[in-house]
Amino acid sequence: MARAFDNPFNPNVTLGNGCSCGQHANEAEHARAAADIDLADTEALTARVVETAVVKAVFGGDVRRRQFLRLLGAGTALAAIAEFFPLSLAKEAAAAAPGPLEKKDLKVGFIPITCATPIIMAHPMGFYAKQGLNVEVVKTAGWAVIRDKALNKEYDAAHMLSPMPLAITVGAGSNPIPWTVPAIENINGQAITLSIRHKDKRDPKSWKGFKFAVPFDYSMHNYLLRYYLAEHGIDPDRDVQIRAVPPPEMVANLRADNIDGFLAPDPVNQRAVFDGVGFIHILSKEIWNGHPCCAFAASRDFVAGMPNTYHALMRAIVEATAFASKNENRKQIAEAIAPQNYLNQPVTVVEQVLTGTYADGLGNVKRDPKRIDFDPFPWDSMAIWMLTQMKRWGQIKGDVNYQQIAEQVFLATDAARFMRDAGLAPPKAAAGHKFKIMGRPFDPAAPDAYVDSFPIRRS
């Protein structure tokens, strides 16, 4: 008889028939545990090799070395050496040392939006080739297709909406599969755009009955739109309609009056202005300045099973992100990613987004160099906030171990290491990061109280 197991992410939901060793809820949990053990063993072995090499270098021959270790003990000896030799840095350098690539030919899926800038530009601008990788960046129609191809291993890694790996890991809407966010692709870079026929309806309280589009249910776009509406007293499930529409189809739907507006990634918003069918009501950074948008995502199997390939891919992505973070490079990037095989947009549209000097569709030219920005660090607190919104709107049920899930999915340690290598400054500590959304503070240490504080919610 099949045995049911507890779901470690949601104790109110049981999962299927266990795993091959009988110690985990399912094969996904078994694989995740095995991957964690493999990573820990590799790190421990690397550390021991470094320690042995340093002791050998200091004391030379075997007899003298053994006498010293017997006299003080290995732990005390290493502590003494660490006083004048940076053992921790040596271990980190050894762990980061590149080995032979397990796989050179990779497929990385992306959606044609500016949020994917580092993933896309790394191809024409040579960041992948620099790492010895032959990466095919594959333009994909929508987020469900990205997810399915990634799960089926047709893609080695993918451009995903930053909440998607969390949803995949906890099994929101499907079986749980361990997924990771080694790097955030972009921060900010979204907007609420309305049909030009609504240019006199700037007060959200007048939007009852509107039809909105977002790219995907598990998206920052969906959560920020819901947050913005609810803060203005509009129930996003009862007062308006919100539907998922692939970004490349949004402007056509706005032109056809199928929708009244959208909270979308760029260059969708700017293309609506360029075509004269919409105007930018508000940038998403005015809701939450510095919010994450999209992510570079990979399965836990890929990260653990192909560590050298994963490291090479991360170096390429983070170095591309560092290049994109500099405003003086934005026009060059716009020319590189605008062509048909990438964004398929007029260069001027992409340039307006990346440089932050843009027309708003209401006759104004605005300047905001941080309209979109690029910072790869995946904060645990941001993951926790996304999980609170999944809980708030009924996408996940029951008790949630927010911190544990955030740490398993958002690989802050990896990101920090590769950021330093690329000349970026990672934060000194990943914990305790707080922020405000529309003036309301978020404390990642009290997620349940945060969810309960909202009068409009489904949970």
ABEGO torsion letter per residue (X at the ends): XBBBBBBAABAABBBBAEBAAGABABAAAAAAAAAAAAAAAAAAAAAAAAAAAAAAAAAEBAAAAAAAAAAAEAAAAAAAAAAABBAAAAAAAAAABBBBBABABBBBBBBBBAAAAAAAAAAAAGAAAAAGBBBBBBBBABAAAAAAAAAAGABABBBBBAAAAAAAAAGBGBBBBBBBBABBABBEGBBBBBBAAAAABABAAAABGBBBBBABABBAAAAAAAAAAAAAGBBAAAABBBBBBBAAAAAAAAAAGABAEBBBBOAAAAAAAAAGABBBABBAAAABBGBBBBBBBBBAAAAAABAAAAAAAAAAAAAAAAAAABAAAAAAAAAAAABAABAGBBAAAAAAAAAGBBBAGAGBBBBBAAABBBBABBBAAAAAAAAAAAAAAGABBEBBBAAAAAAAABBAAAAAAAAAAAGBBBBABABGBBBBBGGBBBBAABAAAAAAABABBAX
